[in-house]
């Protein structure tokens, strides 16, 4: 009943709804309605209570599955958690149930978030967005390089369009703002055991919206977008719409035009960690499959995987 009353108030934000009307609608006592309203207020929902007029929903800074769903244009299932170990971990578990509809899992805080190579991903409460998209891919012919670069393009375009914030992309999927990493994106594929074909893709995203208190080991390279008083529910909904449109649409090399224009590494001297082997060279391009082309002392080499550990910029070195 709590979710239903909250949903009702959200759908009627411009009018007060009496406790009597809610009690009659849900066939409960007015005292039961009052208790639900008190619970919602304690959970951070701003619900105005006016004598003889009733209740009116004013908004929330909390992440809310109901409010995100109200703003969504695409057909997505949404689950929201105040705290979770890892949104990607849950997405993997839910994939075993063979969902046919795309699913978004969003958390206010992660206690065991992880990035590439299983590294811990710092996910404090209230100051970021941590989410995973579980996308059915059995009917799509997907180039993995375009999928990972497409995810980065979708997020970067979103913040440029809605918040007038221009980001750079560090190959493959780190987003950089003012020379500091503000977001990480990781894609994981789930294959069908019998056919060996791709059945699902999980796209995990962590974004520092207003985080300032970083662990000592991260302070030299982590940053935030400095977005303070914003509606995170609207942000998540619009971001999900953008990502769905890109990732479930036609993933073509045209996406890479934007990617190259916002690349942190093209034309720069780098060190690439290739399974423990360090490659020194200059990035000359990102090819049409999303792979890195690097000019080395032995010629041009193409890398589909690896991690750039250092970028030598004109105004200094970026360690990401």
N, C-alpha and C positions, 0 to 999 in steps of 0.2 A: 504493500500500500504506500510505503514511503516513496518509492520510485514513481508510482502513478501520480501521487499528489504533486511531487516535484515537477514531473512532466507537464501536468495540467497547468500549474502556475507559470511555468516557462512559456507555455503556449498562449498565455493571456497576460503578458507583461504590462499592458496599459490599463488594466482594470483591477480593482480589488475584488476578491472572491470571498464571500462570507464563509465562516466555519460551518454554518447551517447548510449552505449549498453543497460544500464538500462532503459533509457527513451524509447528506441525502444521496449524493451521487455515488459514494462508495459504500453506502449502507452500513455505516458505523456511527458511533456516538460523536458528539461534538468534542467531548473530552479526549477521545482517541485522536481526532484531527489535531487538537491543540498539542498533544504529546508528540505527534509526528512533526509538527512545525518546530517545536522546541529542539527535537533531534536534528533537524535539517539546519537550524540556526547554529547549533553547537558544532556541526560539521563544516561550518564556514560559508553556508549559503546565506545571502543577504535577502531576508524576507521581511518586508515591512508589515507590521501589525497595527491596524487602525481600528479604534473602538467604533463599533456599530457598522463598520464598513467591511472589514475582513482583512485578507492577506494579499500582498502583492510582491511578486518576485522582482528583485532589483539587480541580480547578477551574482557572480562569484569569481574569486581568484583561483578557486579549486578547479582541478581538472574534472570534467563531468562527461560521462559517456552520452548522457541524454542531450546535453547542450552541443557537444561535438556533432552528434548525429543530426541535430536540427539544422546545423550550418552546412552539412555535407551536400554536395550535388551528385556525387557518385554513389553507386550502390556498394557500400562497405559495411561489414559488421564491425562494431567497435567495442573493445573492452578496456576499461580504465582501472588502474590500481594505484592506491596511495603509495604502497611500497611493494616491491617485488624483487626477487633475486636477479632475474634477467628476462627482459622481454623476448630476446631471441631464443632463450631456452624454452620458454612457454610456447613460442611459435612452433618450435620443433616438435614438442609434445602434441600440440593440436593438429599438426600435419598428419599424424598417424590416424586421425579420425577421417581423413580424406574429405576435407571441406571443399565444396564446389564454388563457394563465394569468397572473394578476397576478404581478409580479416586484418584489422589494425589493433595492435596491443600497445597501450600508452601507459606510462608510469610517471608518477611525480618523483619517485626516487628508486634507484636500484642499489641493492646491497652486494650484488655479485655481477655487475655489468662487465662485459668483456669486449675487446676489440680484436684486431688482427693478431694472429699467433697466440690467442688466448690471453693477451695482456689485460690487466684490470682496466676498466673504464670508469673514471671518477664520475659519479652520478648523484650529487647532493640534492636534497629536497627543495622544492619551491622555486629554484632558479634556472631550471632547464627544461628541456623536452627530451624524453627517452622513449623511443617507440620502434616497433617492428611491424613490417608489412608482410603478411603471408599471402603470396600470389600464386594461384593455380597457373601452371605453364604447360600442361600436357598437350594443349592444342596449338601452342605457339612455337615457331621456329626461332630460337633466340641465340644470338651471338653473345657470349658471356662478356666480352670486352665492351660491347655497346650497352649491355645492361648495367654494368658497374659505372661506366662513364655517364650514362643516361641519368642514373640516380643523382650523381653530383650536379649535373646540369639542371635537373628539376629543382633541387634545393637552392642552388645559387640564383637561378632565375626568380624563384619565389621571393627571396629576400630583396633582390634588386627591384622587383616590380612593386611589392607591397610596402617595403620599409626603406626603399631608396638607399640600400646598403650594398655596395659592390664588393663581392668576395673574389678571392683567387682560389684556384684549385691546384692542390699539390697531388700529382699522380700517386695513387689512383683516385682516392676518394676523400682526402682531407680538405676541409674548407678553411681558408686562411683569411683573417681580418686584421689589418694593421700589424702584419708580420707575426701573428700568433694564431694558433689553431683554435677555432671556435666550434668546430663540428667534425665528427668522424662518421663515415658511412661504411658499412660492411655488408656485402652480399654473400649469402650461403645458398647453395643449391641442394635440393633433395631429389634423388633419382629413384625411379621405379626399379626395385630389385630384379624383377623378371626381365624387363625390356632394356634396362640400362639407360632409358631416356629420362630427361628432366621432367619431374612432375610438379615441383613447387620451387619457388625462390623466396627466400627470406631476406628482406632489406632492413637492416638495423641502423638506426640513426640516433646519435646523441648530439644535442645542440646546447651550448652554453648561452643562454639568453641574457642573464644578469649575474652570473657567477663571478665572484671576486675572491673568495677564500679558497685558494688551491693548496694542495699539499706542497711542501717545500720542493720536492723533486719535479713538480710540474710548473713552478712559478716562472721559469725562464721561457717557456714555450706555449703555455696555455693562456687563453684570453676569453673574452666574451663579447657579445654584440652590444652590450650596455642598453638593452631594451628593458626598461623598468615597468612602468604601469601599463601593461598590455593585457588584452584578453587572450589567454593561452588557448582557450577552447576554440575561439575563432581562428587563431593562428594554426592550430593543429588541423582543423577542418580544411582550411584553404591549402595547407601544405599537402595533406592527403589527396585532395583533388588534383593538385598539380602533379604529384608523383604517379597517381593512378593513370592520368592522361598520358604521361610520357612512357611509363613502363608497360602499360597494357596496350599502348598504341603501336604504331609501326616504328620499331627501333632501327633507324637508318643512319648512315654516316653523316647526314646533315646535322645531327646533334653535335658532332664534333667541331663544327665551326665555332659555336659558342664556347665549347670546352677549350679549344686552342686559344681563343681570344682572352680567356680568363686564366690561362695556365701560369702557374708560378715558376715552372721549370723549363719551358721551351726557351732555348738560347742560353741557358745557364749551365755552369759547371756543377756537377753533382757527384755524390758517392752513392752507389746503388748496392744494397745488400742482397745478393743473389744466393740464397740458401747458404749463408755463411761466407761466401766469396764476395769480396768488395770490388766493385767495378767503378773505375774513375773515368769520367768522360763528360762530354757536352751534349745536352739534349737538343736534337735537331728537329724533332717532330713527334706528334702522336699520330699513328697511322689510322687508317679507316676501320680497323678492328679494335682500336683503343689501346694498342700496344705502344711501348716506349721505344723510340729510335734514338740511339746514343752513338755519337762519334767517339771512338776510343783509339788508343795507339795502334790497335790491330785492325782498324776499320769500323764501319758502321755495324752495330749489333742491335737486334730487335728483342725486346723483353716483354713477355706477356704477364710476368709476375715479378715480385721482388719488392723491396722497400727502399725508398730514397731516404737515407739517414742524414744527408747534409746537402744544402743548396747554397752555392756561393753566389750571392747577389751583388749587384753593383755597390750597394750601400752596406754591405756586411754579409754575414752568413746566417742562414736560417737553419736552426737545428729542430727538426720536427719529429 
